[in-house]
Amino acid sequence: MKKIEYEKMFFLEDSHFWFVGKRFFIKTYLELIKNNFHDILDIGSGTGGTTKFLEEYGKVTGIEKNNYAISLAKKRGLKIIKGESEKLPFEKNSFDLATIFDALYHKDVKSVDQVIKEVSRVLRQGGYTLITDSAFNFLKSSHSIDVYEQRRFTVNEFKNILVRNNFRVIISSYIYISIFPLIFLKRVIINKIFKKSKPDVFKAPKIINSFLICLIKLESVLLRYFKYPIGSSLIILAKKNEEK
């Protein structure tokens, strides 16, 4: 990811509707298992906004590859270790929950399967992983270049990755269906017509930002009861299989 993208993330992720909304979705799924974990590993912590949020649920260790992102995350008082997601610097059976929020799309991840194998290794028996990431290749845009996006997923594709690497999927869905028409319009139509259109991540007018936060919060509440058939991202909660 370009340095400027980390800077925008650091300054916007506590207020921007997309970042705030993601935590609503994460909270919805974490509430299903909140009494079953304490030690949390957050893989690909970025600038630390969501890692900080996870402290509400237990003891959190973050891992991040980018030095600049680490420097920003540490301003939040977080424990962040420099390392690679495909070779996690931890012993077996070290954590109850491993989270990966919007990190596996990145071009620096050579093998998503290898990351999930590593997650399985560092999780204790019956441990959980919670993942969000980018959905649908047709949503690639100029923003994809700025954040070094290599791949996007469907829910079924990601389920298959988890199942073949020792996990049982508990629940999954697409997310951001409430703003999907806006994202589709921006990425698939406007960005292709106007090559120099406004970046995807920017400070929205306060009233619009507040409205979108409310809209996404409602979507996150309904996520307890429905699986959405489409969205710009996906969310999956899975449990490590017991050893036979």
N, C-alpha and C positions, 0 to 999 in steps of 0.2 A: 504494500500500500504506500502511496506517495506520502511524504512527510506532512503536506498540507491537509491530507485526509485525516491523519491522526490528530492534527491540531483542531480541525473542525469537530471531530468526534469528541475530543476532550471538553471543548467548550459548549457543545450542544447536547451531549447525551443525558444530562440531568433535566432537560426541559423540552427537547424536540419530540414531537408526537411519535416518530418512528421508534426512537430509543425507549421512551417512556412506555409506549405500547407493548414493546417486546417484553418488558418486565411484567406487565399484566398477564400475558400469555404464560410466561415462565411460572409465575405465582400460581396460576390455575392448576398446572400440572404438579408443581411441588406440593401443593396442599394435599394431594392424593396420597403422598408418601412421607409427609413431614415428620412422622414419629419413627421412621425407619433409617435415619441417617444422621451423622454428626460431622464426620470428617469429609470435607468437600474439596475436590480438585477442579479448578476452572481452567480449562485448556484453551489457550488463545485469548488471554485476558484483555488484549488491546490496551486501551487507556484506563480501564478499571472501573467504569461506571456500574456494569452489571456484576462484576466481582464484589464490589462494595455492597450491592443489594443482597448478594448471597449470604453475607454475614448475619443477616436476620435469621438464618436457618442453621448455622453451625460454624465450625472452625474452617476457614477457607484458605487454601493455598492456590495462588495463581501461577500459571506458567505462560511465558510469552517469549517469542524469538526476537522481536524488534527492540533494539536498545532505546530508541526514542520513545516508543510506546511504554516501555518499562519505566523510564524516567517520569513520564506523566502519571502513570498509575501509582507510583510510589508517593506522589503528592497527596494521594488520598489515604495514606497510612496503611497501605496494603502489603501483604507478604507476597511478593512476586519473584519467581525464580526464572532465570533465563534458561531456555531449553527448547527442544524439538518435540513436536507432537508425535512424530513417528519413532522416537526413542526417548520415552519419558524417563527422567532421572530419579526414579523412585523404585523402592522395593515392591515385590509382589504383595498383594493383600494390604495395601496402605490406606485405602479410602473406601467410604461407603457410597459416595456419589461422585460421578465425574460428569461435568457439564462441558459442552462444546457449543458455544453460541456464535454462529456466523463466522466460522473459521475454516471449515473444510472446503469451501469454494475456492480458496486461495491457490495461486499457481505454485507457491512454495510447498504445498502438500503434494507429494509425488504419488502417494498411495493412500487412499481413504481407508482401504481394508487394513493396511498396516497400523493406522492410527487406532482403529477400532480394536484390533488385536492387542495393542498396547493398553487401551482402556480396560479391556478384559483382564489383562495381567495385573494391573495395579489395583483393581477393585477386589474387595473382599467377597466371599461367597454370598450370593444373594444381593450384591450391590447393584446400584442403578446408574444408568446414564440418561441424561436429558440433553437433547440436541435440537438446535434450530439452525436452519440454513436457507440458502436461496433456492427458489423453485422455478422450474420451467425455462428451458434454454431460449425460448422466443422473447424472454424479458431482458436478455442481454442488451446493453446499451453503451454509450460512451462512458458512463459511470463505471461500467465493468472494467474498462481499461485503467481508470484512475485507482481502483481498489485492487488491481491485479487479479481479477476474477478469472478462474480457469474453467469452472464447471458450475452447473446448477442441477438440481435433482427433482425427481418426482418422489412422492411418498412411497410408492411401491419399490422403486429403485433402492431407497434408503432402508426400507424394511429388509430387503434381500441382503444388503450388506451386513446388517446387524445379525440376522439369523445365521448367516454362514460364519459368523465370528463369535458364536457362543452366547447370543443374547435372545431373549424372548420379548417381543414387542408387546407392551401393555396397552398403550393408547397412542394415537397419532392423528394428525390433521394438517391441512393447509391453514395458514393464518394470513391476516390482513385482507380478508375477503371484503371487508367494509370499505376499504380504499382501493381495492383492486382496479376498478374502472379508471381512477385517476392515474395509477401507476402504469396501466396499459396505455392510456392516452399519452402520457409523458414519454414513455420509453419506446413504444412501438410506432407511434405516429409522429409526435412533435419532434423527438430527437432525430428521426430519420428525414424529416422535411427541413428542419432548421438545425444544421450541423453544429451551430454555436449557441444552442439553447442553454438556459440556466442550468447549473449543476443539480443533480438529484437531491443532494443534501445541502440545505441552506436554511437560514433562520426565517421561518414563516411569520407572517403577521400574527400578533398575539391572539386575536379573536379566531382566526382560522386554526392556529395551532391548538387552542383550547377546545374548539369544536371537534377536531380530529382526535384529540386525546379522549374526549367523552365517547366518541363513536367507537374507537378501538376498545375502550374499557367495556362498553356494552357487548362488543363481540367476544371479549375474553370471558365475560360472565356466561354467555351462551355456549362457549366452548366446553363448559362442564357437561353439557347435554347433547351437543351436536358435533359431528365431524364435518368440516367444511370441504366441499368438493373442489375448490380452487382458491388460490391466493398467491401472493408474491413470494411467500416463504412457507416453510413447513416446520412442524414441531413433532418430536417423537420422544416418548418415554419408554425405556426398555430395561429389563432386569437380566443380570448375568445368570446363566444357567448354573445349577448346582453340579458339582463334580460327581461323577458316578463312581 
